[in-house]
Amino acid sequence: MLFIYFVFVLILSPTTYSKKFKENEKPNWAKKDLRDFSDADMERLLEQWEEDEEPLEPDELPEHLRVPPQIDLSKLNTANPEDILKSSKKGRTLMTFVSVDGNPTREEAETITKLWQSGLWNNHIQAERYMVDDDRAIFLFKDGSQAWEAKDFLIKQERCKGVTIENKEYAGTFGQNAQKEEL
């Protein structure tokens, strides 16, 4: 009976065999104490860990590893540089800076930019909004090509002082700078 019990335990208990490296076979970075690992060592360890895993789907990859969309230059209006920028930013994250006119308080600027964000969402333009100053916000677009449509909407707003996309400033229609130019 004891023999049957012993065989039963052996059959049911999982047995694992792991390859143990000899000290002289390990790479130098693997011989260090884990607390002494550099960022490069941790990256190598992660790559070694993920060696046998299935690769991620293209849409699951981080943005910097995704294949950029192909741009058909024959369909672009090369006379308009904004069209080229717009198509090159398709599918890429893009930040724009939006300034509120009239020396608002932070709460007032937050309320105004929140309304603008809602207007963009109602137009199917998805943008995340982050306040960076009392009168300035960042609008983050997951699809950068939408930033120019958003710019067209934002500069027409009464309290919009200006919009900055890719280091190019677009003045608001009703802003103080626009009124000075009319005179």
C-alpha positions in Angstrom: 0.0 0.0 0.0 2.8 2.4 0.8 4.4 1.6 -2.6 1.1 2.6 -4.4 0.8 5.8 -2.4 4.5 6.7 -3.3 3.8 6.0 -7.0 0.6 8.0 -6.9 2.4 11.0 -5.4 5.2 10.8 -8.0 2.7 10.7 -10.8 0.7 13.7 -9.6 3.5 15.9 -8.5 4.8 18.1 -11.2 8.5 17.8 -11.9 10.4 20.6 -13.6 13.8 20.5 -14.9 15.6 23.8 -15.5 18.8 24.5 -17.1 21.3 25.8 -14.7 24.1 27.9 -16.3 27.6 27.4 -15.1 29.2 30.6 -13.9 31.6 30.8 -16.8 28.8 30.4 -19.4 26.7 33.3 -18.2 27.2 36.7 -19.9 28.9 39.4 -17.7 25.7 41.4 -17.2 23.9 38.3 -15.8 26.6 37.7 -13.2 25.9 41.0 -11.5 23.6 41.4 -8.5 20.1 42.4 -9.5 20.3 45.6 -7.6 23.4 46.6 -9.7 21.6 46.2 -13.1 21.7 49.2 -15.4 18.8 50.1 -17.7 20.5 48.3 -20.5 20.8 45.2 -18.4 17.1 45.3 -17.5 16.3 45.8 -21.2 18.3 42.7 -22.1 16.6 40.7 -19.4 13.2 41.8 -20.7 14.2 40.8 -24.3 15.4 37.4 -23.0 12.1 37.0 -21.0 10.0 37.8 -24.1 12.0 35.7 -26.6 9.5 32.9 -26.9 6.3 35.0 -26.7 4.2 35.6 -29.7 4.7 39.0 -31.3 2.1 41.7 -30.7 -0.5 42.7 -33.3 0.5 45.8 -35.3 -2.3 47.9 -33.6 -1.1 46.8 -30.1 2.5 47.9 -30.6 3.7 51.1 -28.9 3.4 54.1 -31.3 7.2 54.4 -31.9 7.3 50.7 -33.1 4.3 50.9 -35.4 4.8 51.1 -39.2 3.9 54.7 -40.3 1.0 54.9 -42.8 2.0 55.2 -46.4 1.6 58.7 -47.9 0.5 58.9 -51.5 2.2 62.1 -52.7 0.4 62.0 -56.0 -2.9 62.8 -54.2 -1.5 65.6 -52.0 -1.6 69.2 -52.8 2.1 70.1 -52.6 1.3 73.8 -52.7 -0.3 73.5 -49.3 2.2 72.4 -46.6 -0.6 71.9 -44.1 -2.0 69.1 -46.2 1.4 67.4 -46.2 1.7 67.8 -42.4 -1.8 66.6 -41.9 -1.3 63.4 -43.8 2.1 62.8 -42.2 0.6 63.0 -38.7 -2.2 60.6 -39.5 -2.3 57.9 -36.7 0.3 59.7 -34.7 -0.1 61.5 -31.4 0.1 65.3 -31.7 -0.1 68.0 -29.1 -1.4 71.5 -29.7 -1.3 74.5 -27.4 -4.4 76.7 -27.1 -4.4 80.1 -25.4 -7.4 81.7 -23.9 -7.8 85.5 -24.4 -8.7 88.2 -21.9 -6.5 87.4 -18.8 -8.8 84.7 -17.4 -8.4 83.0 -14.0 -7.3 79.4 -14.1 -10.9 78.2 -13.3 -12.4 80.3 -16.0 -9.8 79.1 -18.6 -10.5 75.5 -17.5 -14.2 76.0 -18.0 -13.8 77.6 -21.4 -11.3 74.9 -22.7 -13.6 72.2 -21.3 -16.4 73.7 -23.5 -14.1 73.7 -26.5 -13.2 70.1 -25.8 -16.9 69.1 -25.7 -17.4 70.9 -29.0 -14.6 68.9 -30.5 -15.9 65.7 -29.2 -19.4 66.5 -30.6 -17.6 66.9 -34.0 -16.0 63.4 -33.6 -12.6 64.9 -32.9 -11.2 63.2 -29.9 -8.8 65.4 -27.9 -7.6 65.1 -24.3 -7.1 68.5 -22.5 -4.5 69.4 -19.9 -4.1 72.8 -18.4 -0.5 73.9 -18.4 -0.9 77.6 -17.3 -3.6 79.9 -16.1 -4.6 80.8 -19.7 -3.1 77.9 -21.7 -4.0 74.3 -22.3 -2.6 71.4 -24.3 -5.0 69.5 -26.5 -3.7 66.0 -27.2 -4.9 64.2 -30.3 -4.4 60.5 -30.8 -4.8 61.0 -34.5 -2.7 64.0 -35.3 -4.5 64.7 -38.6 -7.5 65.8 -36.6 -5.5 68.7 -35.1 -6.0 70.9 -38.1 -9.7 70.4 -38.1 -9.7 71.3 -34.4 -7.6 74.4 -35.1 -10.2 75.6 -37.6 -12.9 75.2 -34.9 -10.8 76.7 -32.1 -9.6 79.9 -33.8 -13.3 80.8 -34.5 -14.1 80.7 -30.8 -14.7 84.1 -29.1 -12.1 83.7 -26.3 -9.4 81.9 -28.3 -6.2 83.9 -28.4 -4.4 81.4 -30.6 -3.5 77.8 -31.4 0.0 76.4 -31.9 0.5 73.3 -34.0 4.0 72.1 -34.9 5.6 75.4 -33.8 3.3 77.4 -36.1 1.0 80.0 -34.4 -2.6 80.5 -35.7 -4.2 83.6 -34.2 -7.8 83.5 -33.0 -10.4 85.4 -35.1 -11.7 87.4 -32.1 -8.5 87.7 -30.1 -6.8 91.0 -29.2 -4.1 90.4 -31.9 -6.7 89.9 -34.6 -8.4 93.2 -33.6 -5.1 95.1 -33.8 -4.4 93.8 -37.3 -7.8 95.0 -38.6 -7.1 98.6 -37.6 
